[in-house]
Amino acid sequence: MAEGLPVRLETPVAARPLAEPTAVRVLLIAVALAYLGLFLVMPLLAVFSQALEKGLAAYAAAVTEPLALSALKLTLLTAGVAVPLNLIFGLGAAWAIAKFDFPGKNALITLIDLPFAVSPVISGLIFILLFGRQGYLGPWLGEHDLRVVFAFPGLALATTFVTFPFVARELIPVMQATGKEEEEAARVLGAGGWQTFFRVTLPNVKWGLLYGVILCNARAMGEFGAVSVVSGHVRGRTNTLPLHVEILYNEYNFQAAFAVASLLAFLALVTLVAKSFVEWRVGRTTPNGEGRPRA
């Protein structure tokens, strides 16, 4: 090359931004916005408009009614049991799968995805077959005056089952992306297993862990199918918010049903804000957004 001549650096094809025609981009954006408006914004507006149809006084009466407060308390309590259990399981399963090789590893990965393949109603029926009065363990539970189905333990078990993949599934790719080098270095420097976990592994995956917990909590509060089967629909005792909404709607008490549903919608919006914050925070702390939690 002649000395002094300007060198022209070509941008790699893979690095060049897509240059779609303006009409195509406008069309795609319009389709996406229309889809969001039809399936997200309009239902939310319908819920809140129907909930406030008879005024704030009627809305406040519907959401502070004793049965509604009992359903809200039971929903939060059920999520408060299912989420910590899945947090412990998700951490252990993700750590084992991402950091170690052992017999049955593929089977464990498959079992984690089981609730995604099984209908929640079917999972509820399984608990009925196991713990119901005529189930396999029903006679023994009856002899010891223990109740699982049609009581809070059944709600907690069913909710835990349908939500346990969320934390593990978010943590596995994050832990795999961090690799094993830092843990191995900590062990060489004399750190024990628990020290390595709490001082090296856990700080590296904290945002992915929080992301999985948020998704798990959202699913736990909105679970309907499995909980409906094992609850028995005992008002004031085994009805969560989704079940209470169903009962009010079936009784043609539409305003109260939408008012209680608005509580679930509000919880969903809070979850969405928390999810967006975690994604933003991870995007700032990780170069080029690598290792972001999966959407």
N, C-alpha and C positions, 0 to 999 in steps of 0.2 A: 504493500500500500504506500502511495506517495506520502512523504512526510508533510504535515501541515494541512492535509485535506480533512474536512470535517467528517466525522464518523457518524453515520446514521444508525441509531439503535432501533431495531424493529421490535415492536411490542409483541410478545408471544400471543399466538391465537387464543390460548386458553385464558389469558389475562385481559383481553379486550372486552369492554362492556358490550352487552347485547344492543344492537341498534335496530329494534323493531320499528316499523312504520308508526307514526303518531296515531293513526286511526286504529291500529291493532291494540296499542297500549291503552287508548281511551276506552275501547270496547271491553278489554279485559278488566280494567278498573271498574267500569260501569257494571259489568256482570257480577264482580265480587261485592260491590256495594249493594247492588240489588238483592243478592243472596243474603247478605248480612241483615239488610233491612227487613226482608221477608221472614227470615227464620230466627232472628235475634231481637232486633229493635221492636218490631211490631208486636210479638208476643209479650215482651216486657211492658210496653205501653198498654196493651190490653189488660194485663194483670193489674197494674197499678190504677188504671182508669176504672176498672170494675170494682176494685177494692175501695176506691174513694167515691164511688157513685152516689152513696147516700150521705156523704159528708164525713168530716173528721170524727165526729162523735160516734157514729156507727162503726167507723174503722177502729177507733180506740176500744170500743166495747167488744168488738170481735176478737181483737188480738190480746186483750187482757182478760177474756173470759176464762174461768178456771180450767176448763178442759183444754183450751188452747195453750195456756201456760204449762199445764201438765205435759202436753205433747212436746212443747219446746224444751222443757227440762229433760224429758226422756230422750229426745233427739241428741241434745248436747252430752248427756251422760253416756249414751251408747257410743257416740263418736269419741268421747273421752276415754273409753275402754279400748275400742278397736284400734285407734290410731297409735297409742303407745305400744300395744302388742305388735302391731305391724311394723312399727319403728324398730323394735328389738329384732324381730324376725328379718326384716329387710336388711338391716346392718349386718347381721350374722351371715345371711345367705349371700349377699353381695360380696362381702369380704372373702368368704370361702371360695366363691366362684371366680372372682377376679384375681385372687392372689395365690391360689393353690390348685394343684391337680390331685384328684382323688377318685376312687371308683364310685360310679353313680352320679358324677357331675352332670352329665347330659340329662339324666333322669330328673335331677333336681331342677334344672332349667326348665324342663318340660312341665313339671308339677307347678312351678311358679305361674306358668301361663294357664293353668287349668281353669281358674275362675273366668278367664276371658272366653273360654270355649263352652262352658256350661251355663245354661240359663239360670239367672238368680232364682226363678221359681223352682227349678229342679233342685238347686242346692238347698232351698228351704224344705222341700219334700224329703231330702236325704236326712235332715235333722229331725223331721217328724218320724221317719222310719227308725232312727237311732234312739231318740229320747222320748218319743210319744208314749202314751199309756199302753198302746199295743205294740210298741217298738221293741227292738232288741234289748235295750237297757231300761225300758219303761217299768217292768215289774220291780227291778232292783231299786230304781229311783223312788217308786211308790212306797216300798217297804221302809225306806229311810226318810220318807217325807221330804223328798227333794223334787223341785220342779224346774225343768229346763224350758220346754216349749210352753207357749202361752204365758211366759213370764220373762223378766228382764234377761236372765242368762241366755235364753234362746235368741233374743234380739241381738245381744252382744256377740254370740257365736256366729250367727248368720251374717252380721255386718262385717265381722273380722274376716270371714271367709271370702266374701266378695270383694274386699278391699286390700287383701294382703299382697297382691302383685305390685301395687303402685310404687311403694318405697323401694322394693328390691329392683324393679325394672328401671327406675331412674338412677339408682346407685351403681348398678353393674357396669354400664359403659363409662361412667365417670371414673370409677376405680380402675378400670382397665386402661383408661387414657393416662392416668397418673403413673402407671408402671409400678415396678417393685424396687427401684433403685434407692429411694429414700428410706423405705422400710429396712432394706438390707444394710444400708449405711448405719442406721440407728442401732441395729442389732450388733454390728461390728464394734460400735462404740460402747456397747455394754447395756443398752436399753433392753428391758424385758418386754414380753409380749403386750401387756396392757399399757406400758409406757409408750411403746411404739404406736399402738392403736390410738391412744388419746392425744398424743403430742405430734404425730406425723400423719397417720391415715385420716383421722376424723377432721382435722383442720383443712385438709386438701379437698374433702368432699362435702363440706358443710352446706354449700349453696345447693348442690344437687340433692342433699338430704332434705333440706328445707322445702325444696320444690316438690319432692315426692310426698312429704308430709302434707303439704297444702292440697295436692290432688287427692290423696287418701282421705283427708278430712272432708273435702267437698263431696266425694262419692259416699262417704259414710252418712253424712247428713241428708243426702237426697235419696238414699237407697229405699226402694219400694217393694220389688218382687219378693226377695227372700224374706224380708221382714214381715210382709203381708201374710205369708204362709205360716210363720211360726208365732205370730203375735196373738192370734185369736180375736183381734179387734175388740179388746176390752177397753172401753172408753175410760180415760182417766188413769189407766194402769199400764196398758201395753200398746197404746197408739202413739206412734211418732208423728211428726208434722205431716209427712206425705200421706199417712193413713188418715189423719184427722181431716185433711183437705178432701180426701175421697169421700169420707162419711158425710161431711157438710154438703158436698156437691150432690151426692145421691139423695140427700134430704131436700134438695132444691133450695138450699140456703146459699145462693150463689155469691151474694156480697160477702158473707163471712168466709166462704171457701176461698175467694180471691184475696181477701184480706190476710188470711193465714198463709196463702201461697206467696203473698208479697214478702213475708218474712223469709221464706226460702229463697226468693229472688234476691232479696237484700243480702243474704248470706253468700249467694253465688257471686254477686257483684263484689263483695269484700274479698272473696277468694280470687276473683279475676284480678283485682288490684294488687293483691299480695303476689300472685303469680307473675304479673308484669314487672313488679318491683324486683323480684328475684332474678328474672331474665335480664333486666337492665343492670342489676348489680353484678351478675356473672359476666355480662358483656364488657363491663368496665374493668373488672379485675383479671380477665383472661385475654391474652393477646389474640386479636383477630376473631374473638368469639369462639375460639376452639374450646371444646369440652363443655359447651353450654348444655343445660338439660334439654332433653328431647321434649318437643311440644306434644 
